[in-house]
Amino acid sequence: MSIAIAYPAAAALSPRQDAAAPAIRAVAAKVRHQIAREPDDLALTLQALIDACRAVEVNGQRLSVSWELGRALRDEFGQTVLGLCDIDAHEPGWAYIAVNGPMTANRPDLALSTAAHELGHLLFDVPAALARGDQRYHAVASSPRALERQGRGAEARANEFMGALLAPPVPLHTRLLAYARSEGLRLCRRPHQGRPNSPIVAAGNPPDVLAGVLAALAGDFGVSERFIAVRLSRYGLVEGGV
C-alpha cells in the first residue's frame, strides 16, 4: 500500500516550528486519513501505519519504504539509538526506516511514536535532500526524550508531525472535553488550536483528577501519558500547560 501527499514546501519547511505548525499538521491530517482504522477508533496502530506507508509519494516524487522493527540500532559511533531514517545512493528510489526492537519491546506506544517521528523525516526531509541532489540522508532519534524536542529544525518538525498524526488537535480536544465534563473539571476560554469555539481546561483543577484524564486519553490514542501532556500543551488545551 502507499500514501500520497502534496504540500507547499516553503511553508512546511519553515525553520520556525510555531510558524510551520499549521502546515505540518495539515500534512499529518492527510496522512492520517490514508491509514486504515475503524471509524470510531482514535488510535492508529503501528501495523496499520507501516502497511499504509510501504511506499510514499510526496509532491509527485515516489519512494518505496523498507521498515525494520526487530533489531537493536546503533549510530556510526556505536551508540544505541531509538530510531532512524536513511536513504543511500546505492539504492535509488528506496528509503529505510527502523525502530529499535529491544528498546520498544514492552512499549508499543514508544514503537508507534518512533515510527511516526521517522515517517516525518521521510515525508519532509528526504524529498528536500533529494531535491538538493544529496546522495545520502541519515537521521536518528537518540532516545525517548528526543521525541519531545521543540523549537527549530528537522527534529522539532518530525515531532510536530508525529504529535499531529497520532493525536490530532480537534479529536484530542473533543475527547478531553468529554472527560473534563464527566469529571467536573473547571473550564475557561483561552486561545487554542483545538475544536473551534470550545473552552479548554482551566488551571487549578485537582492534579489527581487531571492525571486520570491524561491516562484515559493516552489509552484512547494509543500513546503515553507524557505524549498526551505534550500535545495538550502544544495545542493550548489546558490553561498554563500540563
KEZA-237212 format. One record per residue: residue in one letter; x, y, z of N, C-alpha, C in turn. Coordinates in steps of 0.05 Angstrom, whole numbers, padded with zeros to 5 digits. Layout:
   res      n_u      n_v      n_w     ca_u     ca_v     ca_w      c_u      c_v      c_w
     A        X        Y        Z        X        Y        Z        X        Y        Z
...
! end
This chain:
   res      n_u      n_v      n_w     ca_u     ca_v     ca_w      c_u      c_v      c_w
     M    00017   -00024    00000    00000    00000    00000    00018    00025    00000
     S    00006    00048   -00005    00021    00072   -00007    00004    00096    00002
     I    00017    00118    00009    00004    00143    00014    00014    00164   -00006
     A   -00002    00183   -00012    00006    00205   -00030   -00002    00231   -00018
     I    00016    00250   -00016    00010    00277   -00005    00024    00298   -00022
     A    00014    00322   -00020    00027    00345   -00032    00025    00368   -00012
     Y    00046    00384   -00010    00045    00406    00008    00063    00428   -00003
     P    00058    00453    00005    00076    00476   -00004    00101    00475    00012
     A    00123    00468   -00001    00148    00464    00014    00157    00488    00030
     A    00153    00512    00019    00163    00535    00033    00150    00539    00060
     A    00124    00532    00062    00110    00534    00088    00118    00512    00107
     A    00117    00487    00097    00122    00464    00115    00151    00462    00124
     L    00169    00474    00109    00197    00472    00116    00208    00497    00129
     S    00190    00514    00139    00199    00537    00154    00217    00529    00177
     P    00239    00544    00183    00256    00537    00205    00243    00542    00232
     R    00222    00558    00233    00208    00564    00258    00185    00545    00262
     Q    00186    00528    00283    00165    00508    00286    00138    00520    00290
     D    00135    00541    00305    00109    00552    00310    00097    00563    00284
     A    00113    00575    00267    00103    00586    00242    00095    00563    00223
     A    00110    00541    00224    00105    00519    00206    00083    00499    00217
     A    00076    00501    00242    00059    00481    00255    00033    00476    00239
     P    00019    00497    00230   -00006    00491    00216   -00002    00475    00190
     A    00020    00481    00175    00026    00466    00151    00034    00437    00158
     I    00049    00433    00179    00057    00406    00187    00033    00390    00196
     R    00015    00402    00211   -00009    00388    00220   -00027    00382    00196
     A   -00028    00399    00176   -00044    00393    00153   -00033    00369    00138
     V   -00007    00366    00136    00005    00342    00124   -00002    00318    00140
     A    00001    00320    00167   -00006    00297    00184   -00035    00288    00181
     A   -00053    00308    00178   -00081    00301    00174   -00085    00286    00148
     K   -00071    00294    00126   -00073    00280    00101   -00063    00251    00103
     V   -00041    00247    00118   -00030    00220    00121   -00049    00204    00138
     R   -00059    00215    00160   -00076    00200    00178   -00101    00190    00163
     H   -00112    00207    00146   -00136    00200    00130   -00131    00175    00113
     Q   -00106    00170    00106   -00100    00147    00088   -00091    00122    00103
     I   -00091    00123    00129   -00083    00099    00145   -00109    00086    00155
     A   -00111    00060    00150   -00136    00045    00156   -00140    00043    00186
     R   -00165    00048    00195   -00174    00043    00222   -00204    00043    00222
     E   -00216    00032    00243   -00245    00033    00246   -00254    00062    00250
     P   -00278    00069    00240   -00287    00097    00241   -00286    00109    00269
     D   -00292    00093    00289   -00294    00104    00316   -00267    00102    00332
     D   -00247    00090    00320   -00221    00088    00333   -00205    00114    00332
     L   -00196    00123    00355   -00178    00146    00355   -00149    00138    00351
     A   -00141    00114    00359   -00113    00106    00358   -00107    00094    00331
     L   -00083    00101    00321   -00071    00087    00298   -00054    00064    00309
     T   -00054    00042    00295   -00036    00020    00303   -00011    00022    00287
     L    00011    00011    00298    00036    00010    00285    00035   -00005    00259
     Q    00021   -00028    00259    00019   -00044    00235    00004   -00030    00213
     A   -00017   -00016    00220   -00033   -00001    00200   -00016    00021    00188
     L    00000    00035    00205    00018    00056    00195    00038    00045    00175
     I    00050    00023    00182    00070    00010    00165    00057    00001    00139
     D    00035   -00012    00141    00021   -00023    00117    00014    00000    00098
     A    00006    00022    00109   -00002    00045    00091    00022    00058    00079
     C    00046    00056    00092    00069    00071    00083    00092    00054    00073
     R    00085    00033    00059    00106    00017    00046    00116    00031    00021
     A    00101    00051    00012    00111    00069   -00009    00098    00096   -00003
     V    00112    00117   -00010    00102    00144   -00006    00106    00160   -00031
     E    00088    00178   -00036    00091    00197   -00058    00088    00225   -00047
     V    00109    00241   -00049    00109    00268   -00037    00114    00288   -00060
     N    00094    00304   -00064    00096    00324   -00086    00104    00312   -00112
     G    00093    00288   -00118    00098    00275   -00143    00123    00257   -00143
     Q    00138    00257   -00122    00162    00241   -00120    00157    00215   -00104
     R    00162    00192   -00116    00154    00167   -00104    00178    00152   -00093
     L    00175    00141   -00069    00196    00125   -00056    00183    00100   -00044
     S    00196    00077   -00048    00189    00053   -00034    00203    00054   -00007
     V    00189    00042    00014    00199    00044    00041    00203    00016    00053
     S    00227    00011    00063    00234   -00013    00077    00232   -00007    00107
     W    00216   -00023    00121    00213   -00020    00150    00227   -00043    00165
     E    00240   -00036    00187    00252   -00057    00204    00246   -00050    00233
     L    00236   -00070    00248    00227   -00065    00276    00241   -00082    00296
     G    00256   -00102    00288    00265   -00123    00307    00292   -00119    00320
     R    00311   -00107    00306    00338   -00108    00316    00346   -00084    00333
     A    00368   -00086    00347    00379   -00064    00361    00392   -00045    00341
     L    00391   -00019    00347    00402    00001    00328    00424    00016    00342
     R    00445    00022    00326    00467    00039    00335    00475    00059    00314
     D    00485    00082    00323    00493    00102    00304    00522    00096    00295
     E    00533    00114    00280    00560    00110    00269    00582    00110    00290
     F    00575    00120    00314    00594    00120    00336    00590    00096    00355
     G    00571    00079    00348    00566    00055    00365    00547    00060    00388
     Q    00534    00083    00389    00515    00090    00410    00487    00079    00403
     T    00473    00068    00422    00446    00058    00418    00428    00081    00411
     V    00411    00078    00391    00391    00098    00383    00364    00085    00382
     L    00344    00102    00384    00316    00092    00384    00305    00087    00357
     G    00311    00104    00337    00300    00101    00310    00318    00115    00290
     L    00313    00108    00265    00329    00122    00244    00313    00122    00218
     C    00321    00141    00201    00310    00144    00174    00334    00148    00156
     D    00335    00134    00133    00360    00133    00118    00354    00130    00088
     I    00369    00143    00071    00369    00137    00043    00398    00134    00034
     D    00403    00119    00013    00430    00112    00004    00431    00114   -00026
     A    00452    00126   -00037    00455    00128   -00066    00456    00101   -00080
     H    00464    00080   -00065    00466    00054   -00077    00439    00041   -00081
     E    00418    00052   -00068    00391    00041   -00071    00372    00064   -00079
     P    00374    00074   -00103    00357    00096   -00111    00328    00088   -00111
     G    00311    00107   -00102    00282    00101   -00101    00273    00087   -00076
     W    00292    00082   -00058    00285    00068   -00033    00292    00085   -00009
     A    00276    00083    00012    00282    00095    00038    00280    00073    00059
     Y    00294    00077    00081    00295    00056    00102    00288    00069    00129
     I    00268    00058    00142    00260    00067    00169    00263    00043    00188
     A    00275    00048    00211    00279    00027    00231    00272    00037    00259
     V    00261    00019    00275    00254    00025    00303    00269    00004    00320
     N    00282    00013    00341    00298   -00005    00358    00279   -00025    00372
     G    00281   -00050    00364    00263   -00071    00375    00267   -00076    00404
     P    00292   -00080    00414    00295   -00085    00443    00287   -00062    00460
     M    00291   -00037    00451    00284   -00013    00467    00254   -00010    00469
     T    00239   -00020    00449    00210   -00015    00448    00194   -00041    00452
     A    00207   -00063    00460    00194   -00089    00461    00170   -00088    00480
     N    00171   -00075    00502    00149   -00073    00521    00135   -00046    00521
     R    00140   -00031    00500    00128   -00004    00498    00117    00000    00470
     P    00093   -00012    00465    00081   -00008    00438    00076    00022    00432
     D    00070    00037    00452    00066    00066    00448    00092    00079    00438
     L    00115    00071    00449    00140    00083    00442    00148    00074    00413
     A    00143    00049    00407    00148    00040    00380    00131    00056    00359
     L    00106    00060    00366    00088    00076    00348    00098    00104    00345
     S    00105    00117    00367    00114    00145    00366    00140    00147    00350
     T    00158    00129    00354    00183    00129    00340    00179    00126    00310
     A    00162    00107    00302    00156    00103    00274    00144    00128    00262
     A    00126    00141    00276    00113    00165    00266    00133    00188    00263
     H    00151    00190    00282    00173    00210    00281    00190    00206    00257
     E    00199    00181    00252    00216    00176    00229    00201    00180    00203
     L    00176    00174    00203    00159    00179    00179    00159    00209    00173
     G    00159    00225    00194    00160    00254    00190    00186    00262    00175
     H    00209    00250    00183    00234    00255    00168    00231    00247    00139
     L    00219    00224    00135    00216    00214    00108    00199    00233    00090
     L    00178    00243    00101    00160    00260    00085    00170    00288    00081
     F    00185    00299    00100    00194    00327    00098    00223    00329    00089
     D    00241    00314    00101    00269    00318    00098    00281    00303    00075
     V    00272    00278    00070    00283    00262    00048    00277    00275    00021
     P    00252    00284    00015    00248    00297   -00011    00264    00323   -00014
     A    00268    00337    00008    00285    00362    00006    00314    00354    00000
     A    00324    00333    00013    00351    00324    00008    00354    00316   -00021
     L    00335    00301   -00032    00337    00291   -00059    00335    00315   -00079
     A    00319    00335   -00072    00316    00358   -00089    00343    00374   -00091
     R    00358    00373   -00069    00385    00386   -00068    00406    00370   -00083
     G    00399    00345   -00091    00418    00328   -00104    00435    00312   -00085
     D    00428    00312   -00059    00443    00297   -00039    00441    00267   -00045
     Q    00463    00253   -00043    00464    00224   -00047    00458    00208   -00022
     R    00457    00222    00001    00453    00207    00026    00437    00225    00045
     Y    00419    00213    00060    00406    00227    00082    00404    00207    00105
     H    00410    00217    00129    00411    00199    00152    00402    00215    00177
     A    00381    00206    00191    00372    00219    00215    00367    00198    00236
     V    00373    00204    00261    00368    00185    00283    00353    00199    00306
     A    00336    00184    00319    00325    00193    00345    00340    00179    00367
     S    00354    00193    00383    00373    00181    00402    00359    00167    00425
     S    00336    00178    00435    00324    00168    00459    00295    00178    00459
     P    00278    00167    00478    00251    00177    00480    00249    00207    00485
     R    00268    00219    00498    00268    00248    00503    00270    00264    00477
     A    00283    00252    00457    00286    00265    00431    00259    00269    00418
     L    00239    00253    00425    00213    00255    00413    00196    00278    00425
     E    00208    00293    00443    00194    00316    00455    00207    00343    00447
     R    00227    00342    00430    00242    00366    00424    00224    00386    00409
     Q    00226    00411    00417    00212    00433    00404    00232    00454    00395
     G    00222    00474    00380    00239    00495    00372    00243    00495    00342
     R    00268    00495    00333    00275    00496    00305    00285    00470    00294
     G    00285    00467    00268    00299    00446    00256    00283    00421    00250
     A    00297    00401    00238    00284    00377    00228    00272    00360    00250
     E    00286    00358    00273    00276    00341    00295    00250    00352    00306
     A    00249    00378    00310    00224    00391    00320    00202    00387    00300
     R    00208    00389    00275    00187    00386    00254    00177    00357    00254
     A    00195    00338    00256    00186    00310    00257    00169    00304    00281
     N    00176    00317    00304    00160    00314    00328    00132    00326    00325
     E    00130    00349    00312    00104    00361    00309    00087    00344    00290
     F    00099    00333    00270    00084    00315    00252    00075    00291    00268
     M    00093    00278    00283    00086    00255    00299    00063    00261    00318
     G    00064    00283    00332    00043    00290    00350    00016    00294    00337
     A    00016    00309    00314   -00009    00314    00300   -00020    00289    00286
     L   -00002    00271    00278   -00011    00246    00266   -00025    00228    00286
     L   -00014    00225    00309   -00024    00206    00329   -00045    00217    00347
     A   -00044    00243    00352   -00064    00256    00370   -00071    00283    00358
     P   -00087    00284    00337   -00093    00310    00324   -00108    00328    00343
     P   -00105    00355    00339   -00116    00374    00358   -00147    00372    00362
     V   -00162    00370    00341   -00191    00371    00344   -00202    00345    00357
     P   -00195    00321    00349   -00204    00297    00363   -00194    00296    00392
     L   -00169    00305    00397   -00159    00305    00424   -00175    00325    00441
     H   -00181    00349    00431   -00196    00368    00446   -00224    00358    00452
     T   -00237    00346    00432   -00264    00335    00435   -00265    00315    00457
     R   -00246    00296    00457   -00246    00275    00478   -00238    00287    00505
     L   -00220    00306    00506   -00213    00319    00531   -00237    00332    00543
     L   -00253    00346    00528   -00276    00360    00539   -00297    00340    00550
     A   -00299    00317    00536   -00318    00297    00546   -00310    00287    00573
     Y   -00284    00281    00577   -00274    00272    00603   -00276    00295    00623
     A   -00269    00319    00615   -00269    00341    00634   -00296    00346    00645
     R   -00317    00345    00629   -00344    00349    00638   -00354    00326    00655
     S   -00346    00302    00648   -00355    00279    00665   -00342    00280    00692
     E   -00318    00291    00694   -00303    00293    00719   -00308    00319    00734
     G   -00323    00337    00722   -00329    00362    00735   -00306    00381    00736
     L   -00287    00380    00717   -00265    00398    00716   -00274    00426    00707
     R   -00262    00446    00718   -00268    00474    00711   -00257    00479    00683
     L   -00272    00495    00667   -00265    00502    00640   -00262    00532    00639
     C   -00248    00542    00618   -00245    00570    00614   -00242    00576    00584
     R   -00242    00601    00577   -00239    00609    00549   -00211    00622    00545
     R   -00196    00609    00527   -00169    00619    00520   -00164    00612    00491
     P   -00146    00625    00478   -00138    00617    00450   -00126    00589    00450
     H   -00132    00574    00429   -00122    00547    00427   -00123    00538    00398
     Q   -00113    00514    00393   -00113    00503    00366   -00130    00478    00364
     G   -00150    00476    00381   -00167    00452    00381   -00194    00457    00367
     R   -00215    00447    00379   -00241    00449    00367   -00251    00478    00368
     P   -00259    00489    00346   -00266    00518    00345   -00288    00525    00365
     N   -00285    00548    00378   -00306    00560    00395   -00312    00543    00420
     S   -00294    00525    00427   -00299    00508    00451   -00279    00517    00473
     P   -00287    00513    00498   -00269    00520    00520   -00246    00501    00523
     I   -00228    00508    00541   -00206    00490    00548   -00207    00484    00578
     V   -00190    00467    00588   -00189    00460    00616   -00174    00483    00631
     A   -00186    00493    00652   -00175    00515    00667   -00152    00505    00685
     A   -00135    00523    00692   -00114    00518    00712   -00126    00513    00739
     G   -00112    00499    00757   -00121    00497    00784   -00140    00474    00790
     N   -00145    00456    00770   -00161    00433    00776   -00145    00412    00792
     P   -00159    00394    00806   -00145    00375    00823   -00125    00358    00806
     P   -00099    00358    00814   -00079    00344    00798   -00085    00314    00794
     D   -00096    00301    00814   -00101    00272    00811   -00124    00267    00791
     V   -00143    00285    00790   -00165    00281    00770   -00154    00287    00742
     L   -00138    00308    00739   -00126    00314    00713   -00108    00291    00704
     A   -00094    00279    00723   -00076    00256    00716   -00093    00233    00706
     G   -00116    00229    00718   -00134    00207    00708   -00144    00212    00680
     V   -00150    00237    00674   -00159    00244    00647   -00136    00240    00627
     L   -00112    00247    00634   -00089    00242    00616   -00085    00212    00611
     A   -00088    00196    00632   -00085    00167    00629   -00107    00156    00610
     A   -00132    00166    00613   -00153    00157    00595   -00148    00165    00566
     L   -00139    00190    00562   -00132    00199    00535   -00110    00183    00523
     A   -00090    00177    00539   -00067    00161    00529   -00077    00134    00519
     G   -00095    00121    00534   -00107    00096    00525   -00123    00099    00500
     D   -00138    00120    00497   -00154    00124    00474   -00138    00128    00448
     F   -00115    00142    00450   -00099    00148    00427   -00075    00129    00423
     G   -00071    00111    00442   -00050    00091    00439   -00022    00102    00443
     V   -00020    00123    00459    00006    00136    00464    00010    00137    00494
     S    00032    00149    00503    00038    00151    00531    00024    00176    00543
     E    00022    00176    00570    00012    00199    00584    00029    00224    00579
     R    00055    00220    00578    00073    00242    00573    00068    00253    00545
     F    00064    00236    00526    00057    00245    00498    00032    00263    00499
     I    00012    00254    00513   -00013    00270    00514   -00008    00296    00527
     A    00008    00296    00549    00013    00321    00563    00027    00341    00544
     V    00046    00332    00528    00060    00349    00509    00041    00360    00489
     R    00023    00343    00478    00004    00352    00458   -00016    00372    00469
     L   -00026    00367    00493   -00045    00386    00505   -00032    00413    00508
     S   -00007    00414    00516    00008    00439    00519    00012    00452    00492
     R    00021    00437    00472    00026    00448    00446    00001    00460    00433
     Y   -00022    00447    00438   -00047    00457    00426   -00061    00478    00444
     G   -00050    00483    00468   -00062    00503    00485   -00088    00494    00497
     L   -00092    00468    00503   -00117    00457    00512   -00120    00456    00542
     V   -00099    00462    00556   -00100    00464    00586   -00087    00490    00593
     E   -00102    00507    00607   -00092    00533    00614   -00065    00531    00629
     G   -00044    00544    00619   -00018    00543    00632   -00002    00519    00625
     G   -00013    00501    00609    00002    00476    00602   -00001    00455    00622
     V    00010    00431    00616    00008    00408    00634    00036    00403    00646
! end
